[in-house]
Amino acid sequence: MRAALESAVADHLAARNAPRAIRSGTKRAAFLWLRGCAEPETARRAKAVWCRLCLGCHYHQ
């Protein structure tokens, strides 16, 4: 699910001509850039879901 969300964000950024460094750089940078080219609530929710998925993908004691 996390990979699908990252892919959807990358596609959205590509459609809005975001710089290649943003699209292929860190996902954190992509989500920051998303705030400027998507609805604020959509960008906030996407980042929140991504953060939770990242937390679930890593082992924590």
Legacy VTK file of the C-alpha trace (Angstrom):
# vtk DataFile Version 3.0
C-alpha trace
ASCII
DATASET POLYDATA
POINTS 61 float
0.000 0.000 0.000
2.865 2.337 0.783
4.442 1.766 -2.635
1.097 2.410 -4.331
0.683 5.699 -2.448
4.233 6.771 -3.324
3.601 5.903 -6.974
0.351 7.877 -7.032
2.084 10.911 -5.519
4.924 10.635 -8.059
2.398 10.437 -10.908
0.540 13.479 -9.571
3.778 15.453 -9.306
4.834 14.411 -12.813
1.500 15.579 -14.199
2.116 18.975 -12.602
5.680 19.236 -13.957
7.410 19.012 -10.596
11.207 18.964 -10.901
12.727 15.538 -11.448
14.809 15.925 -8.281
11.578 16.155 -6.277
9.931 13.182 -7.992
12.948 10.895 -7.704
14.343 12.277 -4.444
13.194 11.543 -0.942
9.538 10.837 -0.357
9.511 13.475 2.368
10.433 16.091 -0.254
7.710 14.782 -2.565
5.061 15.137 0.129
6.252 18.644 0.941
6.003 19.567 -2.750
2.552 17.972 -2.891
1.280 20.595 -0.442
1.793 23.220 -3.137
0.097 21.410 -6.013
-2.812 19.546 -4.420
-5.758 20.441 -2.240
-4.505 21.108 1.315
-6.698 18.414 2.870
-5.639 15.852 0.259
-1.952 16.600 0.808
-2.387 16.419 4.591
-4.198 13.097 4.443
-1.704 11.585 2.007
1.204 12.560 4.269
-0.587 11.220 7.361
-1.318 7.875 5.683
2.243 7.642 4.389
3.660 8.296 7.875
1.467 5.571 9.386
2.389 3.100 6.647
6.078 3.846 7.196
5.658 3.224 10.904
3.987 -0.100 10.168
6.723 -1.162 7.751
9.536 -0.795 10.270
10.224 -2.965 13.283
9.960 -1.112 16.588
10.642 -2.657 19.969
LINES 1 62
61 0 1 2 3 4 5 6 7 8 9 10 11 12 13 14 15 16 17 18 19 20 21 22 23 24 25 26 27 28 29 30 31 32 33 34 35 36 37 38 39 40 41 42 43 44 45 46 47 48 49 50 51 52 53 54 55 56 57 58 59 60
